[in-house]
Amino acid sequence: MINKKLITKPIISFFLSTTLSSNWSTTDSATGGKVTLGGIDEDLIDGPIAWLPNIYFDPTKLNLWNINLTSVHARAADVLALASNETLSHSAVVDTGLSFGSALRSVLDAMAKVFGATYNDSDDVYYILCDRAEGVELVFTFGAVNITIPNADRLLWPGGYPADPGDICSFAFSVKSGSNRWSLGDMFLRIHTQYSTGELKQ
């Protein structure tokens, strides 16, 4: 698109609105989202933009958007350090084509323990009482950048958000195998994300 002069800047911006009435369903009151090609919609941004380098970027190839992951904290606990693979370095692929997130079982087990969630082998899902997750911060750290995942986005709410007392929710994370690289989809990327194939912005 740059070569054809359709856009002037190598930037793609995504706005993914938060669904509140019935999270992750097709019958909710979400207001939708927006894709901006070649720039940033400043009306959708509140505060400074944090730019992070794509650690495997190659301008000659189709790339995954992969960023270094320093830590993941649930309450005050670093779940990467609690997991059995704590000696591994971690990174995260951020992908608008994914709805949820995924990580190694050992890391998600450590996160689930802090939240009080239970893994169900037959469903391959972590279940938790919806109200138990209230007040537990989930923070991803990328170098000097901290990103907190709101409660509405880190769980799946079958009865809608907020839940009724006693309702069962599930983590918006699934188990992956083989790689210590996290995959972070829409539950992480909302509300606004920019990708740039140009120089790292300041």
C-alpha positions as CSV (number, residue, x, y, z in Angstrom):
1,M,0.0,0.0,0.0
2,I,3.0,2.3,0.6
3,N,4.4,1.5,-2.8
4,K,1.0,2.2,-4.4
5,K,0.8,5.5,-2.5
6,L,-2.5,4.4,-0.9
7,I,-1.1,5.3,2.5
8,T,1.8,7.5,3.6
9,K,2.9,5.8,6.8
10,P,3.6,2.1,7.5
11,I,1.1,1.9,10.4
12,I,-2.0,-0.2,11.1
13,S,-4.1,0.7,14.1
14,F,-6.8,-1.4,15.7
15,F,-9.5,-0.3,18.1
16,L,-11.4,-3.3,19.7
17,S,-14.2,-2.2,22.0
18,T,-14.9,-3.9,25.3
19,T,-18.0,-6.1,25.4
20,L,-19.8,-5.6,28.7
21,S,-23.3,-7.1,28.6
22,S,-22.4,-10.6,27.5
23,N,-18.7,-11.0,26.9
24,W,-17.6,-12.9,23.8
25,S,-21.1,-13.5,22.4
26,T,-22.7,-12.3,19.1
27,T,-25.8,-10.9,20.8
28,D,-24.3,-8.3,23.0
29,S,-24.3,-4.6,23.1
30,A,-20.7,-4.1,22.0
31,T,-20.1,-1.0,19.8
32,G,-17.7,-2.8,17.5
33,G,-14.2,-1.7,16.5
34,K,-12.2,0.2,14.0
35,V,-9.1,-0.4,11.7
36,T,-7.1,2.6,10.6
37,L,-4.6,2.1,7.7
38,G,-1.7,4.4,7.4
39,G,-2.1,6.2,10.7
40,I,-3.6,6.6,14.2
41,D,-7.0,7.8,15.2
42,E,-6.1,10.2,18.0
43,D,-9.7,10.4,19.1
44,L,-9.4,6.8,20.4
45,I,-6.3,7.4,22.5
46,D,-6.2,8.6,26.0
47,G,-2.6,9.1,27.2
48,P,0.8,8.4,25.7
49,I,1.4,5.5,23.3
50,A,3.9,2.8,24.4
51,W,5.9,1.5,21.4
52,L,7.7,-1.9,21.7
53,P,10.1,-3.4,19.1
54,N,9.3,-6.4,17.1
55,I,12.2,-8.6,18.1
56,Y,12.2,-10.8,15.0
57,F,11.3,-8.2,12.4
58,D,12.4,-8.8,8.8
59,P,11.1,-6.2,6.3
60,T,11.5,-8.8,3.5
61,K,9.2,-11.4,5.1
62,L,5.7,-11.8,6.6
63,N,6.3,-11.3,10.3
64,L,4.7,-12.2,13.5
65,W,4.5,-9.3,15.9
66,N,6.8,-10.7,18.7
67,I,7.8,-8.6,21.7
68,N,10.0,-9.4,24.7
69,L,8.0,-10.3,27.9
70,T,9.7,-9.4,31.1
71,S,7.2,-10.6,33.7
72,V,3.6,-11.5,34.4
73,H,2.2,-10.6,37.8
74,A,-1.0,-11.8,39.4
75,R,-1.3,-9.9,42.7
76,A,2.3,-9.5,43.7
77,A,3.4,-12.9,42.4
78,D,5.5,-13.2,39.2
79,V,3.9,-16.3,37.6
80,L,6.9,-16.7,35.3
81,A,9.2,-17.1,38.3
82,L,6.7,-19.5,40.0
83,A,6.5,-21.7,36.9
84,S,8.8,-24.7,36.5
85,N,10.3,-23.2,33.3
86,E,11.5,-20.0,35.1
87,T,15.0,-20.2,33.5
88,L,13.5,-19.7,30.0
89,S,13.3,-16.3,28.4
90,H,9.8,-15.3,27.3
91,S,8.3,-13.4,24.5
92,A,4.8,-12.7,23.3
93,V,3.1,-12.8,19.9
94,V,0.4,-10.1,19.7
95,D,-2.2,-11.2,17.1
96,T,-5.5,-9.6,16.2
97,G,-6.5,-12.9,14.6
98,L,-6.7,-14.6,18.0
99,S,-9.6,-14.0,20.4
100,F,-7.8,-15.4,23.5
101,G,-4.3,-15.9,24.9
102,S,-2.2,-19.1,25.3
103,A,0.9,-20.1,27.2
104,L,2.7,-23.1,28.6
105,R,0.8,-25.2,31.1
106,S,3.3,-24.6,33.9
107,V,2.9,-20.9,33.6
108,L,-0.9,-21.0,33.5
109,D,-0.9,-23.4,36.4
110,A,1.0,-20.8,38.4
111,M,-1.4,-18.1,37.4
112,A,-4.4,-20.2,38.2
113,K,-3.1,-20.9,41.7
114,V,-2.9,-17.2,42.5
115,F,-6.4,-16.7,41.2
116,G,-7.9,-19.8,42.7
117,A,-8.8,-21.4,39.4
118,T,-8.9,-25.1,38.7
119,Y,-7.8,-26.8,35.5
120,N,-10.3,-29.2,33.8
121,D,-8.5,-31.9,31.7
122,S,-11.5,-32.9,29.7
123,D,-12.3,-29.4,28.6
124,D,-8.7,-28.1,28.6
125,V,-10.0,-25.0,30.4
126,Y,-9.3,-23.3,33.8
127,Y,-12.5,-22.6,35.7
128,I,-13.0,-20.1,38.5
129,L,-15.8,-18.6,40.5
130,C,-16.4,-15.3,38.6
131,D,-16.3,-13.1,41.7
132,R,-13.1,-14.7,43.0
133,A,-11.1,-12.9,40.3
134,E,-12.3,-9.5,41.4
135,G,-9.5,-7.4,42.9
136,V,-6.7,-9.6,41.5
137,E,-4.6,-7.5,39.2
138,L,-3.0,-9.2,36.1
139,V,-0.1,-7.2,34.8
140,F,2.1,-7.9,31.8
141,T,5.5,-6.2,31.8
142,F,7.4,-5.5,28.6
143,G,10.6,-3.8,29.7
144,A,9.5,-0.5,31.3
145,V,5.9,-0.9,30.0
146,N,3.2,-2.3,32.3
147,I,-0.1,-3.3,30.9
148,T,-3.0,-4.4,33.2
149,I,-5.6,-6.7,31.8
150,P,-9.1,-5.7,33.1
151,N,-11.2,-8.3,34.8
152,A,-13.8,-8.1,32.0
153,D,-11.2,-9.2,29.4
154,R,-9.2,-11.9,31.2
155,L,-12.2,-14.2,31.9
156,L,-15.0,-15.6,29.8
157,W,-18.4,-14.7,31.2
158,P,-21.1,-17.1,30.1
159,G,-23.8,-15.3,31.9
160,G,-22.6,-11.8,31.0
161,Y,-20.5,-9.2,32.9
162,P,-20.7,-8.6,35.7
163,A,-21.6,-12.1,36.9
164,D,-24.1,-13.2,39.4
165,P,-22.9,-14.7,42.8
166,G,-21.9,-18.3,42.3
167,D,-21.5,-18.1,38.5
168,I,-18.6,-20.0,37.0
169,C,-16.2,-18.3,34.5
170,S,-13.2,-19.6,32.7
171,F,-9.8,-18.0,31.9
172,A,-9.4,-16.4,28.5
173,F,-6.1,-18.4,28.2
174,S,-5.6,-21.8,26.8
175,V,-2.7,-24.3,27.2
176,K,-0.1,-24.5,24.5
177,S,2.9,-26.9,24.2
178,G,6.4,-26.7,22.9
179,S,7.2,-23.0,23.0
180,N,7.7,-20.5,25.8
181,R,6.3,-17.8,23.5
182,W,3.0,-16.5,24.7
183,S,0.2,-15.8,22.2
184,L,-1.9,-12.7,23.1
185,G,-5.1,-12.0,21.2
186,D,-8.0,-9.6,21.4
187,M,-8.4,-10.1,25.2
188,F,-5.0,-8.4,25.5
189,L,-5.0,-6.1,22.5
190,R,-8.1,-4.1,23.3
191,I,-8.7,-1.3,23.5
192,H,-6.2,0.2,21.0
193,T,-3.1,-1.2,19.3
194,Q,-0.8,0.1,16.7
195,Y,1.6,-1.8,14.4
196,S,4.3,0.0,12.6
197,T,6.8,-1.4,10.1
198,G,8.8,1.8,10.2
199,E,11.3,3.0,12.8
200,L,10.4,2.5,16.5
201,K,8.3,5.5,17.6
202,Q,9.3,7.6,20.6
